[in-house]
Amino acid sequence: MDQPAQHGDTDRFAVIDVGSNSVKFSIAVAGERRPSIIETGRIVAQLGSGMTDEGKLNDESMQRTADAVAELASEARAQEVQVIRAVATSAAREASNSGKLKKMVKESSGLELEIISGDREAELIFKAVSGHHLVHEQGSIVFDTGGGSTEIVIADQKKISGCWSTPLGALRLAHQFQATGRVKRRQVEDIRSHVSLVIQEQGIEAGETDLIIGTGGTCTALALMDIGPLPIVRKSKPPSILRENHTISRDKVEELLTMVRRMELEERKTKVGLQARRAEIIVAGICIVAELMQVFQKDWLTLMDVGLRDGLLREMMPQD
């Protein structure tokens, strides 16, 4: 297991999360039960886009990502953050040339990029969710849908009984099934069949669980579509309700899936309020969410705008 950074006397901490679709960061100070987020940011760099058949990241996506990390690190330092950790997930850990990415990030930002395992990612996501007390008194399924993978945790109250990192990312499946623009019903069925097959092949079973909780960009977008939508600019925080929870029915998820799959990209941006890169992958992302609810037979889903950044920030906070 990775060790928390040494924090010394500083009271501001930052985590930069280098995902397959976007680079995100959070600045926090220590709170009573969990970190108190004071700033967030997100740059869509699509590190996982254009990976070669040999499993190599292309130079353009790595440069976009390194530049994004440098920009967010600079912003954190401008706010007097002294402890910054940068972690990378699915695209970086699968790439055969991840060493080059680490070098580029180091040169552009001065940060050492940590490439974490899928199990470690799942653990941090669960740590983030458990900080909100939703899972303390009941069995739960927690999943995080990113660009390249979906992490799934089955837990009995605070104790993790199983965790999996699956190749079910919104960006990955959008490209694999050519489902970026208007998407046909058959394409949706193919994506969902693939999701179901992966869950079956990995032997993931819900067991005695009462609650299913979803995090990640797709889940935040689903919540915003259900609520409003509300316009969220890159450097602002989503509504605080999403950090606690927003509950959505399986029927509503299916309704939103049907709505967005029938739209062209421009309609998703103008009528739904999705950003350009999110609009391209939203159908594949919702397919993952909808099929997980189907496979695990859950009628209601709790959506939260937290993730591995929050879990890692919890570890970085001073311990009593």
N, C-alpha and C positions, 0 to 999 in steps of 0.2 A: 504493500500500500504506500502511496506517495505520502511524504511527510509535509505538514503544514509549514509555510514559510515563517521565518523568524520575524516578529513584528516590532520588537523593541518598544519604544515609547510612542510610536505614531498612533494616531487615532482615526486615520482614514486608510481604507483598503480598496483595492480595485482588482477585478478579474476581467480578463479579455478572453472570450470564448471563440475560438476559430472553428466554425462549423463548415459543413459542406456547402451550404447556401449563403450564410451570412457570418459576419464578424460582429460580435456583440460585446458590450462591456457594461459593468455596473461599478459604481463607487458607493461605498457604504461606511457607516460608523457603527460601532457596537451598540446593540439595542438590549432591551431587558431579556427577551427570549430568543431573538434572532437579529441578524444584521438589519439596520435601518438604511434602506436604499435612498441616496440623495441625488443620484444622477444615473441615467442609463443612456446608451447609444447603440446604434446598429448601422452597419454598412453592408449592403449586399455585394459580396465579391465573387460568389459562386466558385469557390475553390474546386468543388467536385465536377464542375462543368468541363467537358472536353478531355476527360481522362482517356489516355490511349488504351488500346487493347492489351498492351504490355503492363498496364497498371501504373503508368506515369502521369503525374500532374503536368499540365502544360505550363510553359513559361508565363503566358499572359495571366492565367488565373493565379499563379503564385505571386506575380508582381502586384496584381490588384489586392491580394490578401495581405502581402507584406506592407503595402502602402496604407491599407486600412488599419492594420495593427499599429503602425507608426502614428497615424492620425489620432487614434483613440488613446494611445499611450501619452501623446503630447497633451491631449486634453486633460487626462488624469493628472499629469504633472503640473499643469497650469492651475489645477485645483488643490495643489499641495499634497497630493497623494504620494507617499514614499514607498509603499509596498504594493507592487503590481505583479500579478501572475498571469501568464498567458498559457492557455491550454488548447490543444487541438484534438478533434475527435475523428469521426468516421473517415473522411476523405484522406486525411493525413496519415492515419494509422494503416490504411490499406495501400497507400502509395509506395512504390518501390524507390522513389526518389525523394522521400520526405526529408532526408538530410539536407537537400538543397533548399527546401522550404525553410527549414530551421535556420540555415545560414542567412537567407535573405531577410528573415524576420529579425535576426540578431543585428544585421548591418543597418536595417532601416529604423529600428526602434530601440536597440540596445537590450532587448528582452530575450531571455532563453525560452524558447517555445517547448512546452511539455506536451508530448503526445501520449494521451491516456488510453487505457484499454476500454473495451466496451463494458466490462463488469464494473470498472472504476467509475465510468460515466453514469451507469445505472445507479450505483451506490450514492453518488453525489446528488442525483436528481431526487432520489428517495429522501435523502437528508434534507433537501430543500423543502419538499412537501411536508415532511414530518415536523418541520419547524412551525407549521400552522395548525397543529393539533388535530387535523382531520382524521389521521390514521391511528390515533392512540388507543381507541377502544373498539376497533372493529377490523376484520380482515379486509385487505384492499389490494387492488390492482392499480399500479401506477405506471403510466407509459409516457414517453417523451418522443414525439415525432419530429425529427430534424430533416435536413436535406438528404443525408446519405444513409441514415439508419433510424430505427425505432428501438429505444431501450424499454424493456418491460420488467417490472419488479412485482413479485407476489409477496405480500407481507402479512404476517399475523400480528396485528397491532404494531409495535415498534420493531419487531424482529423480521428481517428479510428471510424468507424461506426459499426464494429462487430469483435469479435475475438472468436476463438474456439480452444480447445485443443482436438485433436482426437486420438484414440488409433491406429494410423497408423504409427508405427515405423518400420524401416527396419529390425532391429533385431527381433522384435516381429513377424512380418509377415513371415520372413524367417523361423523361427521355427514353426510357426502355420501352414504354408503350406508346410513344409519340402522342402524348396527351397534354399538349401545352395550350393549344387553341380551343376551338369548339370541339367537344368530345362526344363521340357517339355512345349510345347505350351499351353496345357490344364491347367497346373499349373499357368502359367502367366495369362491366362484368368480368372481363379478362384480368383487370388489375385486382379486383376483389378476390377472384379465384386464386390469384398468385399469393395475395396476402394470407388467405386461409391456408394454402398449402404450406407456406413457410412456417406458420404457427404450428401446424400439425407436424411437420418434419422436425421441428425443434422440440417437440414434446411439451409445449407450454400449456398448462392446465390451471384454471382459476382456483380450484379447490373451494374451501369455505370462505368466500369473500362476499362482502356486502357492498363495497364501494369501488367504483372505477374512477380514476383521476387522470386527466390528460394535461400535458404541458407541451411547450414548443410553439413554433410560429404558426403552424396550422391551427392549433387549439386556440391561440389568441385571436386569430382571424375569425374563427367560428364564433367565439364569444362576441366579438365586435359586430359581426353580421347579425347575430341574434339580438343584440342590444340596440343597434342603431341603423347603420354603422356610425361610428364616431371617427372623425379625422384625427389621426395620430401622426405627428411629424417625427422625424428620425430621432431627435435628441430630447423628446419629451417622454414622460412616463405614461403608460396606459392607465386607464381609470383604476383607482385603488381597489374597486370591487373585484378586479381580476386577480389582484395579488391574494385576496382572501379566497374567493371562489365565485364561479358563475355556473349554474346548473342548466343543462340543456337535455331535452329528451331525444331518444333515438329517432323518433318520427321527425323531429325538427332537423336533425343532422341529415336525414335522408332527403328532406325537402330542400335544404340548402344545397346539397350535392346536385340534385336535379336542376336547381336554378342555375348554378354556376357552370355546369357542364354544357348547358345550352347557350351560354353566352360566348361571344367573341372576346378577345383580350381587352379591347378598348371598352367594352361594356362593363367588364369586371372592374376596370379602373374608374370609370365615370359613374356607374350606377351603384356599385358595391363599395367603392372607396379603397380597393386594394392597390398596393404599390405594384409597379410594373413586373418585377421579378416574382413577387408573390402571386400575382395574377396568373403567371405561366404555370405554376406548380400546384395551385390550390386544389384542382380537381383530384390529382393523385393523392394529395395530402388528406383530403376529406374521405377518399376511398379507404385509406388506411384506418382512419378513425371509425368510420361506419362499420367496416368489417370486423374490427376488434370488438365493438359493441355487439355485433351479431355472433361472433365466435364465442364470446364469453357470456352471452345472453344477459346483457345489462340494458335496462330500459332508460336509465338516466346516467348522464356523465357529468362529472364535476370538472370544470375547466379552470386552470390556474396559470397566471403569467409569472411562473418561477421556473428555474432550471438549474443546471449544474453550477452556474455562477453563484447562485444563492447558497447551494450546498458547500461549495468551496469557501465562500466568504464566512460561513458558519465556522469552518475549521480554522480560518485565519484569525478569528476574533480571540481576544484574550480569554483564557479560561479561569474561572474562579477556583 
